[in-house]
Amino acid sequence: MKTLFLHIGTPKTATTSLQHFFKDNHEILGKNNFCYPIFPYKYKNTNIARNGHFLIGKKYDNEGTRIIPEEERILREGIATIQALFQEYDNVLLSDEGLWTVTYSGQDDIWDMLQNEAEETGFSIKVIVYLRRQDEFVSSWWNQKVKMGKRRYSTTSWNEFIQNVNDILELNYYRNLERISNRIGKENVIVRRFGKRYFKNKSIYEDFFDALGLEFTEEYRIKEEERNKGLNGSAIEIKRILNGMPNLESKDNVLLRKMVMDVASARPENKNGSLFSEEEAIAFLEQYLDDNRKIMREYLGKEEDLFDMRFKKSAKWNLNCTSMEKDLILLMGNITMNFRKENEMLKSRLEAQEEELEKQKQAFKGLTTKLKHPIKTVLNSARK
């Protein structure tokens, strides 16, 4: 039977790395009867390798108003493309972590639509979802928001975020899995645990292939082992403070992000730290232990904790800045922004001068030609 595989994250479980891997190896996947299609649809802040985004993506006009008819057209066109692909392949793979997010944010009718489509067209749906221990997930999620900047929660402090995290994220994984299972059947939901200790041969790629029922061979190429690296230590707080500058433009944000990433890379010892202390992590996870065990029992068929509850003896990062330190960070940010704008202005002037110089060169070249052939020049003028 034809199968539509939907890889739905969760967020911060190497989804970006996997999506690029699928895109880079689509030809080899095709030889093994799997298709990872790339669609032409473009969405803001969304990499084209997220090929399942058309299922839930929003389209806006220049005024920021949603274009719902365009969204519906793209959705129907994308589904039709999948149906056509099933004429050539037995398996189609789509990936987008947004499918996990919309399920708990009240837009979960997508599952009804997909299930109805599957029944009418005659294909089955298999969902692959990776779950990360909740303390690690929320740390990575907040880290990502701060690193990227100019997004919601990118200026929110860690203390404020963690106090309200259950209003922001669905950390009861069992509850969200049930929302999906109620639509497509529990037997069609493949749950995997995120972390090298759980991966087949400690590789996310081999583990994912195991979920697909494919053999991971040497012909597959991993161009970049880790994408979308996070910040660590004081670099997180530096970027968070910079994100709050009122005149921060997108170009400034990109430049400052690179600078702060360089700061983080120069302090590898900070990678062993954490946003949680060991005691805080244990207390945080206790509220999810029972439902995590339900997942282990009902989706993985084992009577044990879903996640390893042993914790590394790592230091908690100190993200507290003095008033003077904040002022120095903002001063650095403003200097960088001013230099960036001045550099752009000078570059623009230089390009204009080079363009004018090229015109003068061409004019001089023409004049030189006329001076070399004065009689011919006079005759040509007379003819005109």
LOGU-955146 format. One line per 2 residues: their letters; for each residue x, y, z of C-alpha. Coordinates in pm, 1 decimal. Layout:
A	X:Y:Z; ...
***
This chain:
MK	0.0:0.0:0.0; 113.9:354.6:-70.3
TL	232.9:537.7:241.7; 261.8:904.9:323.8
FL	524.1:949.3:596.5; 492.1:1271.9:796.0
HI	793.4:1371.5:1004.1; 653.5:1631.7:1245.6
GT	949.7:1712.1:1468.8; 911.5:1793.2:1749.4
PK	1096.3:2127.1:1725.9; 1459.8:2119.0:1840.2
TA	1512.6:1751.3:1756.5; 1752.8:1793.9:1461.3
TT	1464.9:1854.3:1219.5; 1666.6:2107.8:1017.0
SL	1956.8:1864.6:978.8; 1723.2:1584.4:874.4
QH	1536.5:1800.9:623.8; 1857.4:1909.5:451.7
FF	1977.4:1550.2:453.6; 1657.6:1432.7:281.7
KD	1684.5:1712.4:25.2; 2052.4:1640.5:-46.0
NH	1986.8:1266.9:-87.4; 1654.1:1277.5:-270.7
EI	1790.2:1090.5:-574.3; 1919.6:798.8:-367.5
LG	1596.0:792.2:-169.7; 1412.4:774.9:-501.0
KN	1607.2:464.9:-600.9; 1476.7:305.9:-280.1
NF	1114.8:390.5:-363.3; 1097.1:695.3:-134.0
CY	1029.6:1045.4:-263.1; 1120.1:1362.1:-74.1
PI	964.6:1628.4:-300.5; 1065.4:1993.3:-297.1
FP	775.6:2228.5:-365.0; 805.1:2578.5:-518.8
YK	606.0:2746.9:-241.5; 791.9:3017.8:-47.1
YK	718.5:3119.7:311.4; 886.8:3382.6:527.0
NT	1158.1:3246.3:759.2; 1095.5:2893.9:627.5
NI	1360.6:2688.9:451.0; 1244.9:2522.2:130.8
AR	1371.8:2188.4:268.4; 1070.4:2195.7:504.4
NG	865.7:2036.3:229.9; 557.7:1971.4:444.0
HF	500.9:2334.8:531.9; 247.6:2386.3:253.3
LI	1.6:2182.7:463.8; -17.3:2455.4:728.2
GK	166.0:2757.4:581.1; 12.9:3105.1:588.5
KY	29.1:3344.9:291.9; 10.3:3723.8:333.4
DN	-17.1:4021.3:99.2; 205.0:4330.1:118.6
EG	-19.7:4480.9:386.9; 10.6:4172.9:608.7
TR	-340.7:4041.4:541.6; -381.2:3665.6:510.2
II	-466.5:3536.2:161.7; -678.5:3235.7:254.9
PE	-781.9:3146.9:-104.5; -412.0:3125.5:-196.6
EE	-344.3:2900.0:102.0; -626.7:2669.3:-4.0
RI	-508.1:2664.5:-366.1; -154.8:2568.4:-259.1
LR	-288.2:2300.3:-25.7; -498.2:2137.4:-298.9
EG	-215.1:2166.1:-549.9; 30.4:2008.4:-305.6
IA	-203.7:1718.9:-228.2; -254.2:1663.2:-601.3
TI	123.1:1651.0:-645.1; 150.4:1383.0:-375.8
QA	-120.9:1179.9:-546.1; 72.4:1203.2:-872.3
LF	395.8:1098.6:-700.2; 225.9:783.5:-574.9
QE	201.9:677.8:-939.4; 582.8:648.3:-939.4
YD	675.6:584.5:-574.8; 529.9:369.5:-299.4
NV	639.1:613.7:-28.0; 631.3:992.5:-2.2
LL	805.8:1169.5:287.2; 710.5:1516.5:411.3
SD	875.5:1698.4:700.7; 766.0:2000.8:900.4
EG	778.8:2051.9:1275.8; 494.0:2300.1:1247.5
LW	253.7:2005.6:1223.2; 331.2:1926.9:1587.9
TV	282.0:2289.5:1690.0; -50.7:2349.2:1514.2
TY	-190.7:2032.8:1671.2; -183.9:2182.0:2020.8
SG	-258.5:2538.9:1912.7; -611.1:2459.1:1797.1
QD	-549.7:2418.3:1421.8; -552.6:2039.2:1426.6
DI	-821.8:1995.5:1159.6; -533.0:1928.1:921.6
WD	-532.3:1569.5:1053.1; -898.8:1519.0:960.7
ML	-829.3:1650.1:611.9; -528.4:1422.5:565.0
QN	-710.3:1117.0:696.2; -1008.3:1182.5:466.4
EA	-770.4:1224.1:173.4; -594.6:899.5:259.5
EE	-920.2:706.8:274.2; -1047.4:851.1:-53.6
TG	-722.6:810.4:-246.3; -612.7:480.4:-95.0
FS	-287.8:554.4:89.0; -194.1:516.3:453.9
IK	-45.0:778.3:686.6; 248.5:717.4:917.1
VI	363.4:990.3:1155.5; 720.1:996.4:1285.3
VY	776.4:1213.6:1589.8; 1088.4:1258.9:1802.7
LR	1045.7:1354.6:2167.1; 1313.1:1531.9:2368.8
RQ	1330.4:1540.9:2747.0; 1124.6:1842.0:2849.2
DE	1397.4:2034.1:3032.6; 1630.7:2000.1:2734.4
FV	1355.8:2093.9:2490.4; 1249.2:2418.3:2660.8
SS	1613.3:2524.8:2704.6; 1684.9:2471.1:2336.6
WW	1358.2:2633.6:2223.9; 1417.0:2954.7:2420.9
NQ	1782.0:2955.7:2312.7; 1671.0:2943.3:1948.2
KV	1429.8:3234.6:1986.5; 1698.3:3449.9:2147.6
KM	1961.3:3352.7:1891.0; 1740.1:3434.4:1591.4
GK	1614.5:3768.1:1729.8; 1328.0:3984.4:1598.6
RR	1078.9:3714.3:1693.7; 832.3:3660.7:1973.1
YS	1004.5:3575.5:2303.4; 1346.4:3679.8:2168.6
TT	1367.0:3952.0:2436.8; 1200.1:3747.1:2713.4
SW	1430.7:3662.9:3003.5; 1486.9:3299.2:3097.1
NE	1325.0:3345.1:3440.3; 1012.3:3498.8:3290.1
FI	995.8:3237.2:3014.5; 1029.2:2933.6:3240.4
QN	762.1:3065.3:3480.0; 509.8:3083.1:3193.0
VN	638.5:2798.6:2975.8; 327.1:2581.0:3004.6
DI	121.4:2867.2:2857.9; 362.2:2888.3:2563.8
LE	450.3:2526.9:2479.6; 272.2:2192.3:2502.5
LN	506.5:1992.7:2723.9; 256.4:1718.8:2794.9
YY	365.1:1510.6:2496.4; 110.1:1238.7:2570.5
RN	-178.8:1482.3:2534.4; -59.4:1599.6:2193.0
LE	10.6:1246.1:2070.8; -344.5:1152.4:2163.7
RI	-480.7:1441.5:1957.8; -305.4:1296.4:1654.4
SN	-376.8:931.2:1734.6; -748.7:1000.9:1769.7
RI	-747.2:1111.1:1404.2; -516.8:861.8:1233.0
GK	-491.4:572.8:1481.2; -230.0:502.9:1746.2
EN	-79.7:223.7:1535.2; 17.4:485.3:1275.8
VI	219.2:704.1:1515.5; 588.9:614.0:1540.4
VR	746.7:764.5:1852.0; 1126.5:792.8:1879.1
RF	1333.9:940.9:2158.1; 1579.2:1219.0:2083.7
GK	1935.0:1182.4:2208.2; 2246.0:988.7:2106.3
RY	2187.5:739.6:2386.7; 1860.6:639.1:2215.6
FK	1960.6:657.5:1847.4; 2049.5:348.8:1650.2
NK	2431.1:341.4:1642.1; 2416.5:687.6:1805.9
SI	2314.3:844.5:1472.3; 1993.1:1041.6:1415.1
YE	2012.4:951.6:1045.2; 2038.8:577.5:1102.5
DF	1766.8:599.6:1363.1; 1529.9:777.5:1126.2
FD	1596.4:522.1:853.3; 1513.3:251.0:1104.0
AL	1176.9:422.4:1160.5; 1118.6:423.6:783.7
GL	1216.0:57.7:753.8; 1510.8:149.2:531.0
EF	1874.7:47.9:552.8; 2120.5:332.7:600.9
TE	2408.2:265.9:358.7; 2733.2:438.7:266.6
EY	2581.8:585.2:-48.9; 2393.4:844.0:157.3
RI	2590.6:1163.2:218.5; 2578.8:1389.8:522.4
KE	2701.7:1730.6:402.8; 2680.9:1896.8:743.6
EE	2649.9:1692.9:1062.3; 2498.4:1965.0:1281.6
RN	2295.9:2263.2:1167.8; 2123.8:2539.5:1361.4
KG	2368.6:2543.1:1652.7; 2259.8:2719.5:1970.4
LN	2426.6:2974.1:2195.3; 2580.5:2902.1:2532.4
GS	2674.6:3078.2:2852.8; 2673.1:3457.2:2864.8
AI	2639.2:3474.3:2484.3; 2267.1:3398.9:2524.7
EI	2210.0:3695.3:2754.0; 2421.5:3924.7:2535.5
KR	2205.9:3844.2:2232.7; 1882.8:3878.8:2431.2
IL	1980.4:4230.4:2542.1; 2080.8:4325.7:2187.7
NG	1745.0:4197.9:2060.4; 1574.9:4470.3:2264.4
MP	1739.3:4763.4:2086.0; 1452.1:4975.8:1946.4
NL	1616.2:5053.1:1610.9; 1738.1:4698.8:1540.3
ES	1701.1:4622.0:1169.3; 1712.3:4277.9:1010.2
KD	2061.3:4339.6:869.0; 2185.0:4445.8:1212.7
NV	2029.9:4137.5:1369.5; 2207.0:3904.6:1124.6
LL	2542.9:4075.5:1183.9; 2507.8:4075.2:1563.2
RK	2396.9:3711.5:1562.1; 2715.7:3614.3:1379.4
MV	2928.5:3814.0:1622.3; 2763.6:3656.0:1926.2
MD	2791.9:3307.6:1771.9; 3165.6:3372.8:1738.2
VA	3178.0:3466.3:2106.9; 3002.2:3140.6:2198.0
SA	3238.8:2936.3:1977.4; 3538.9:3092.2:2150.1
RP	3417.7:2958.8:2486.3; 3373.1:2582.4:2430.4
EN	3390.7:2519.2:2805.1; 3045.1:2677.2:2836.0
KN	2888.7:2396.4:2631.5; 2883.6:2178.4:2940.9
GS	2664.5:2423.8:3128.4; 2285.2:2441.3:3147.9
LF	1996.0:2678.0:3204.9; 1874.3:2440.9:3478.0
SE	2053.8:2327.6:3788.5; 2022.5:1953.2:3855.3
EE	1767.7:2016.6:4131.0; 1563.8:2250.3:3911.0
AI	1559.9:2000.7:3623.8; 1436.3:1716.0:3845.4
AF	1160.4:1933.8:3992.1; 1060.7:2055.6:3646.0
LE	1033.9:1703.3:3501.9; 829.5:1560.7:3786.8
QY	514.2:1726.7:3649.6; 545.1:1520.8:3326.7
LD	668.2:1185.5:3461.3; 333.3:1004.2:3469.5
DN	232.9:1102.0:3117.2; 582.9:1025.6:2988.8
RK	544.3:673.4:3129.0; 210.6:641.6:2948.3
IM	389.9:720.8:2622.1; 651.2:457.4:2695.6
RE	386.5:199.7:2773.0; 133.8:275.7:2497.0
YL	362.3:379.9:2209.3; 686.9:195.9:2276.8
GK	550.9:-103.5:2469.3; 782.4:-77.7:2770.8
EE	726.9:-29.9:3143.5; 993.4:225.8:3227.1
DL	1064.9:598.5:3219.5; 1049.4:755.2:2876.8
FD	1374.2:942.6:2933.5; 1694.4:871.4:3121.8
MR	1653.6:1057.6:3449.5; 2021.7:1074.9:3529.8
FK	2166.7:1423.8:3510.5; 2513.6:1548.9:3428.8
KS	2685.9:1741.6:3705.6; 2696.6:2057.2:3496.1
AK	2710.1:2413.5:3620.1; 2411.3:2640.4:3574.5
WN	2485.9:2942.6:3357.1; 2471.2:3276.5:3534.2
LN	2268.4:3507.6:3311.7; 2248.5:3799.5:3553.5
CT	2401.1:4122.4:3422.3; 2477.0:4437.7:3617.7
SM	2337.6:4769.1:3495.0; 2681.4:4867.7:3366.4
EK	2723.5:4537.8:3177.2; 2387.5:4591.1:3005.2
DL	2491.6:4945.0:2908.2; 2820.2:4815.2:2763.9
IL	2636.1:4549.0:2559.4; 2395.0:4811.0:2422.8
LM	2686.1:5046.7:2349.6; 2858.7:4771.6:2151.3
GN	2536.0:4702.6:1965.0; 2480.9:5066.6:1873.3
IT	2840.2:5109.9:1757.1; 2805.4:4799.5:1539.8
MN	2476.5:4924.0:1393.3; 2623.6:5266.6:1315.1
FR	2932.9:5113.7:1153.7; 2714.2:4881.9:947.4
KE	2501.4:5170.3:817.9; 2805.7:5388.5:748.9
NE	2974.0:5100.3:567.0; 2666.4:5051.2:349.2
ML	2655.0:5420.9:268.2; 3025.3:5429.8:173.8
KS	2984.8:5112.9:-30.1; 2691.7:5269.4:-215.9
RL	2895.9:5581.6:-288.5; 3188.5:5374.2:-408.0
EA	2967.0:5175.0:-643.8; 2822.7:5499.8:-784.6
QE	3173.9:5640.0:-835.6; 3289.4:5320.1:-1005.7
EE	2987.1:5335.0:-1234.9; 3061.9:5697.8:-1322.5
LE	3429.3:5613.3:-1378.0; 3331.3:5335.1:-1617.5
KQ	3118.6:5583.6:-1815.5; 3412.1:5825.2:-1833.9
KQ	3639.5:5543.7:-1951.9; 3399.7:5457.9:-2231.7
AF	3369.1:5825.7:-2331.4; 3748.8:5865.5:-2328.7
KG	3788.5:5549.3:-2534.4; 3550.1:5689.9:-2794.9
LT	3735.5:6022.1:-2802.3; 4069.9:5843.1:-2844.4
TK	3933.2:5652.6:-3143.3; 3820.2:5978.0:-3306.7
LK	4157.9:6143.6:-3253.3; 4336.4:5847.4:-3412.0
HP	4121.2:5874.5:-3724.3; 4039.5:6248.1:-3767.1
IK	3960.9:6235.0:-4143.1; 3728.2:5935.2:-4099.0
TV	3558.0:6112.5:-3809.5; 3502.2:6429.1:-4022.8
LN	3363.7:6225.2:-4313.0; 3125.7:6034.7:-4086.1
SA	3001.2:6365.7:-3944.7; 2952.2:6502.3:-4296.2
RK	2750.2:6198.1:-4401.9; 2520.4:6241.3:-4101.8
***
